[in-house]
């Protein structure tokens, strides 16, 4: 098997696993509605290692109820021999989900780009229809190993991630191709819990959190200071060899800069509220991109100066929701080893390839031998709304990145509608 074929095989397997997990989210929703009539389904995506569904439950559901829901899923599964897609109007879609204000909100939001429903178990006692864009197995009864999935845990989640909205019940599930891979993951998870960074961070005096400082704002203790300094030293040495120039930029900037760069309309919700000063507004930076563009623009440039690679350990501040904070994995203050490369179209492929080679070097140093790159692409239906309205440039750029990944034999999965607004 040649490198390109191997990459395509890995991508196909990743896509199939994503479809399996997405289908199981539907199965979970169906089981909940049968056991808890009147409950309202909201969103149920596939995620790494499984799936979840956010539900406005009728009645209380606890971890003790998980086996009952799981058993119902396995009872329903044999009747789901197809996933039937149907294009529907907004009115028909709302009629399919009477009284469900969550689905109605989604219907109104996406009506302009087209609505589809998927029906499973048509004609059976377990017939189930959900509002969905797709990405499912064709024959769940045949393609899902009943022993390859299990419900994992229950949590609370605000509708659309905003604490201003209603709190919903989120039921998580694990899903793999078969029972063996599920058990393998559970064993790995148990071992990982023994090495939980929050537990080790406290035991080894690496980092701490303090209520007086604020949630999600880590304090690096002396031992942690040594670790971060050594990691930064390694990165600086690696980037120096890669031809990067280091810069330093401020922790805040005027509103006008973020408007000019285009970031503010898309990221304002995740930025801290502005400070009023000197008759203007200043924001704590949530990203380094516009600062680096200003560095690039600070002096006249010739094509002979390209490629220009700018790098910085820039501290950024994100107004993450309190319920999403998780140790050092999800924080409100972090140092991003960020870089921006300015190059010609002819230099593009070589630059992307060099960045990937740097990743692989780090993976080797830290013993990471299993990895999948993620190619986040745009949604053509949202050009001018969520993405810069330059369809030809989007296609050309995505094709160039994809070609580099394939030629480099790097396993990757494409995820639509996930790109940043500019690329």
Residue pairs with C-beta under 8 A, 6 or more apart in sequence:
1 9
3 407
3 409
4 406
4 407
4 409
6 409
7 405
7 406
7 409
7 410
7 411
7 412
8 406
10 372
10 411
10 412
11 411
11 412
11 413
11 414
14 372
14 411
14 413
15 413
16 137
17 176
17 177
18 46
18 135
18 413
19 46
19 135
19 136
19 137
20 137
20 143
20 144
20 175
20 177
21 46
21 47
21 50
21 51
21 175
22 45
22 46
22 51
22 135
22 136
23 83
23 136
23 137
23 140
23 144
24 46
24 50
24 51
24 73
24 144
24 149
24 173
24 175
25 44
25 45
25 46
25 51
25 52
25 53
25 173
26 44
26 83
26 118
26 120
26 128
26 130
26 132
26 136
27 73
27 76
27 77
27 80
27 120
27 140
27 144
28 44
28 51
28 53
28 69
28 73
28 151
28 171
28 173
29 41
29 44
29 53
29 55
29 128
29 130
30 73
30 76
30 120
30 121
30 126
30 128
31 69
31 70
31 72
31 73
31 76
32 39
32 41
32 53
32 55
32 57
32 69
32 171
33 39
33 41
33 128
34 72
34 76
34 126
35 68
35 69
35 72
36 57
36 58
36 59
36 61
37 58
38 58
39 55
39 56
39 57
39 58
39 59
40 55
40 56
40 99
40 100
40 101
40 102
40 103
41 53
41 55
41 100
41 102
41 103
41 130
42 53
42 54
42 55
42 56
42 102
42 103
42 159
42 168
43 53
43 54
43 102
43 106
44 51
44 52
44 53
44 54
44 130
45 51
45 52
46 135
49 174
49 175
49 185
50 149
50 152
50 172
50 173
50 174
50 175
51 172
51 173
51 175
52 170
52 171
52 172
52 173
53 170
53 171
54 157
54 159
54 168
54 169
54 170
55 168
55 169
55 170
55 171
56 102
56 166
56 168
56 169
57 168
57 169
61 69
61 154
61 169
61 171
62 154
63 153
63 154
66 151
66 154
66 171
69 151
69 171
70 150
70 151
73 149
74 146
75 126
76 121
76 126
76 128
77 140
77 141
77 144
77 146
78 141
79 121
79 124
79 125
79 126
79 141
80 120
80 121
80 126
80 139
80 140
80 141
81 121
81 139
81 140
81 141
81 142
82 120
82 122
82 138
82 139
83 118
83 119
83 120
83 136
83 137
83 138
83 139
83 140
84 118
84 119
84 120
84 122
85 116
85 117
85 118
85 134
86 116
86 117
86 118
86 119
87 114
87 115
87 116
88 96
88 115
88 116
88 117
89 115
90 107
90 108
90 111
90 115
93 103
93 107
93 111
93 115
93 117
93 131
94 103
94 104
94 107
96 117
96 129
96 131
97 103
97 104
97 107
97 131
102 159
103 131
106 131
107 115
107 131
113 379
113 381
113 382
114 381
115 131
116 131
116 132
116 133
116 134
117 129
117 130
117 131
117 132
118 129
118 130
118 132
118 134
118 136
119 127
119 128
119 129
120 126
120 127
120 128
120 129
120 140
121 127
121 128
137 143
137 144
145 177
145 178
145 179
147 178
147 179
147 182
148 175
148 176
148 177
148 178
148 179
148 181
148 182
149 173
149 174
149 175
149 176
149 182
150 173
150 174
150 182
151 171
151 172
151 173
151 174
152 172
152 173
152 174
153 172
154 169
154 170
154 171
154 172
155 169
155 170
155 172
156 167
156 168
156 169
156 170
156 323
157 167
157 168
157 169
157 170
157 323
158 164
158 165
158 166
158 167
158 168
158 321
158 323
159 165
159 166
159 167
159 168
161 321
161 324
162 321
163 321
163 322
163 323
174 182
174 185
174 186
175 182
176 182
176 184
176 185
196 327
197 327
197 328
197 329
198 327
198 328
200 206
201 207
201 208
201 224
201 327
201 328
202 208
204 223
205 221
205 222
205 223
205 224
206 220
206 221
206 223
206 224
206 227
207 218
207 219
207 220
207 221
207 224
207 328
208 218
208 219
208 221
209 215
209 216
209 217
209 218
209 219
210 219
213 219
214 332
215 322
215 325
215 332
216 320
216 322
216 325
216 330
216 331
216 332
216 333
217 331
217 332
217 333
218 328
218 331
218 333
220 228
228 335
232 313
232 335
232 337
234 365
235 313
235 337
236 246
238 358
238 361
238 362
239 246
239 309
239 311
239 339
239 358
242 309
242 354
242 358
243 307
243 309
244 309
244 310
244 311
244 339
245 308
245 309
245 310
245 311
246 310
246 311
246 312
247 292
247 295
247 310
247 311
247 312
248 312
249 285
249 288
249 291
249 292
249 294
249 295
249 312
249 314
250 285
250 291
251 284
251 285
251 315
251 317
252 275
252 282
252 283
252 284
252 285
253 282
253 283
253 285
253 290
253 291
254 280
254 281
254 282
254 283
255 264
255 274
255 280
255 281
255 282
255 283
256 280
257 290
257 291
257 294
258 264
258 267
258 271
258 283
258 290
259 265
260 290
261 289
261 290
261 293
262 388
262 421
262 422
263 286
263 287
263 289
263 290
264 271
264 283
266 386
266 420
266 421
267 286
267 287
269 319
270 286
270 318
270 319
270 320
271 283
271 284
271 286
271 317
271 318
271 319
272 283
272 284
272 286
272 317
272 319
273 319
274 281
274 282
274 283
275 281
275 282
275 283
284 317
285 291
285 314
285 316
285 317
286 316
286 317
286 318
286 319
287 316
287 336
287 338
288 312
288 314
288 316
288 336
288 338
288 340
289 338
289 340
291 312
291 314
292 310
292 312
292 338
292 340
293 340
295 310
296 308
296 310
296 340
296 342
301 308
301 342
303 344
306 342
306 343
306 344
306 347
307 341
307 342
307 343
307 344
307 347
307 351
308 341
308 342
308 343
309 339
309 340
309 341
309 342
309 351
310 339
310 340
310 341
310 342
311 337
311 338
311 339
312 337
312 338
312 339
313 335
313 336
313 337
313 338
314 335
314 336
314 338
315 333
315 334
315 335
315 336
316 333
316 334
316 335
316 336
317 332
317 333
318 331
318 332
318 333
318 334
319 332
320 330
320 331
320 332
324 330
325 331
325 332
341 351
341 355
343 351
348 400
349 400
349 403
349 404
352 400
352 401
352 404
353 404
353 407
353 408
356 373
356 404
356 405
356 408
356 410
362 368
363 369
363 371
371 411
372 411
372 412
372 413
373 405
373 410
373 411
373 412
373 413
374 412
374 413
374 415
374 418
375 398
375 401
375 402
375 405
375 412
375 413
375 414
375 415
376 415
376 418
376 419
376 420
377 398
377 414
377 415
377 416
377 417
377 418
377 419
378 386
378 387
378 394
378 398
378 416
378 417
378 419
379 386
379 387
379 416
379 417
380 391
380 394
382 417
383 389
383 390
383 391
383 394
386 417
386 421
387 394
387 419
387 421
388 394
388 421
388 422
388 423
397 423
402 414
405 412
